[in-house]
Amino acid sequence: MKVNRKAVTTLVLLASLGLAGCPDDGPMEEAGETVDEAAEDAGEAVEDAVDDIEDAGK
C-alpha cells in the first residue's frame, strides 16, 4: 500500500495544531498538577522532618 506522505504530514500538522490550540487545562491535566503538588509537599515535609531530627541530635 502506497502512503501519500504529503497527506500524512498535513494530517499530523493539523492534529498537532488542534491540540496546541486548547487554551484550557482539562480535568486530567488539573488532576496531574494536584498530584504533583501533593508529592512536592510530601517531599518538603520529609526534608523538614530530617532537618528537625538532625537539629535535635546536635
LUMDRENRO-44744 format. One line per 2 residues: their letters; for each residue x, y, z of N, C-alpha, C. Coordinates in nm, 2 decimals. Layout:
REM LUMDRENRO-44744
A> X,Y,Z,X,Y,Z,X,Y,Z | ...
This chain:
REM LUMDRENRO-44744
MK> 0.09,-0.12,0.00,0.00,0.00,0.00,0.09,0.12,0.00 | 0.06,0.21,-0.09,0.14,0.33,-0.10,0.08,0.44,-0.02
VN> 0.16,0.51,0.06,0.11,0.61,0.15,0.15,0.75,0.10 | 0.05,0.83,0.09,0.08,0.97,0.04,0.14,1.05,0.15
RK> 0.27,1.08,0.15,0.35,1.14,0.25,0.30,1.28,0.28 | 0.26,1.35,0.17,0.21,1.49,0.19,0.08,1.49,0.27
AV> -0.01,1.39,0.24,-0.14,1.38,0.32,-0.11,1.35,0.46 | -0.02,1.26,0.49,0.00,1.22,0.63,0.07,1.33,0.70
TT> 0.16,1.40,0.64,0.23,1.52,0.70,0.13,1.63,0.73 | 0.04,1.65,0.64,-0.07,1.75,0.66,-0.16,1.72,0.78
LV> -0.20,1.59,0.78,-0.29,1.55,0.89,-0.22,1.56,1.03 | -0.09,1.52,1.03,-0.02,1.53,1.16,0.00,1.68,1.20
LL> 0.03,1.76,1.11,0.04,1.91,1.14,-0.09,1.97,1.19 | -0.20,1.93,1.12,-0.33,1.98,1.16,-0.37,1.93,1.30
AS> -0.34,1.80,1.32,-0.38,1.75,1.46,-0.30,1.81,1.57 | -0.17,1.84,1.54,-0.09,1.90,1.65,-0.13,2.04,1.67
LG> -0.17,2.11,1.56,-0.21,2.25,1.58,-0.35,2.25,1.66 | -0.43,2.16,1.63,-0.56,2.15,1.71,-0.54,2.12,1.85
LA> -0.44,2.03,1.89,-0.41,2.00,2.03,-0.34,2.12,2.09 | -0.26,2.19,2.02,-0.19,2.30,2.08,-0.28,2.42,2.10
GC> -0.39,2.42,2.03,-0.48,2.54,2.04,-0.58,2.53,2.15 | -0.57,2.43,2.24,-0.66,2.42,2.35,-0.60,2.50,2.47
PD> -0.66,2.61,2.50,-0.61,2.70,2.60,-0.64,2.66,2.74 | -0.75,2.58,2.76,-0.79,2.54,2.89,-0.73,2.40,2.93
DG> -0.69,2.39,3.06,-0.65,2.26,3.11,-0.77,2.17,3.13 | -0.76,2.05,3.09,-0.87,1.95,3.11,-0.86,1.90,3.25
PM> -0.96,1.82,3.28,-0.96,1.76,3.42,-0.84,1.67,3.45 | -0.79,1.60,3.35,-0.68,1.51,3.38,-0.55,1.60,3.40
EE> -0.54,1.71,3.33,-0.42,1.79,3.35,-0.43,1.85,3.49 | -0.54,1.90,3.53,-0.56,1.95,3.67,-0.53,1.85,3.77
AG> -0.58,1.73,3.75,-0.56,1.62,3.85,-0.41,1.59,3.86 | -0.34,1.59,3.74,-0.19,1.56,3.74,-0.12,1.67,3.82
ET> -0.16,1.80,3.80,-0.10,1.91,3.87,-0.12,1.89,4.02 | -0.24,1.85,4.06,-0.27,1.83,4.20,-0.18,1.72,4.26
VD> -0.16,1.61,4.19,-0.08,1.50,4.23,0.07,1.55,4.25 | 0.11,1.63,4.15,0.25,1.68,4.15,0.27,1.77,4.27
EA> 0.17,1.86,4.30,0.18,1.95,4.42,0.19,1.87,4.55 | 0.10,1.76,4.56,0.10,1.68,4.68,0.23,1.61,4.70
AE> 0.29,1.56,4.59,0.42,1.49,4.60,0.53,1.58,4.64 | 0.52,1.70,4.59,0.62,1.80,4.62,0.61,1.85,4.77
DA> 0.49,1.86,4.81,0.46,1.90,4.96,0.51,1.79,5.05 | 0.48,1.66,5.01,0.53,1.55,5.09,0.68,1.54,5.10
GE> 0.74,1.57,4.99,0.89,1.57,4.99,0.95,1.68,5.08 | 0.89,1.79,5.07,0.93,1.90,5.15,0.91,1.87,5.30
AV> 0.80,1.81,5.33,0.77,1.77,5.47,0.87,1.67,5.52 | 0.91,1.58,5.44,1.02,1.48,5.48,1.15,1.55,5.50
ED> 1.19,1.64,5.41,1.31,1.72,5.43,1.31,1.80,5.56 | 1.20,1.86,5.59,1.18,1.93,5.71,1.20,1.84,5.84
AV> 1.14,1.72,5.83,1.15,1.63,5.94,1.29,1.58,5.96 | 1.36,1.56,5.85,1.50,1.52,5.86,1.58,1.63,5.92
DD> 1.56,1.75,5.88,1.63,1.87,5.94,1.60,1.88,6.08 | 1.48,1.86,6.13,1.44,1.87,6.27,1.52,1.76,6.35
IE> 1.52,1.64,6.29,1.59,1.53,6.36,1.74,1.56,6.37 | 1.80,1.61,6.26,1.94,1.64,6.27,1.97,1.75,6.37
DA> 1.88,1.85,6.37,1.90,1.96,6.47,1.89,1.91,6.61 | 1.80,1.82,6.64,1.78,1.77,6.77,1.90,1.69,6.82
GK> 1.97,1.63,6.72,2.08,1.55,6.76,2.21,1.63,6.78 | 2.21,1.76,6.76,2.33,1.84,6.78,2.34,1.89,6.92
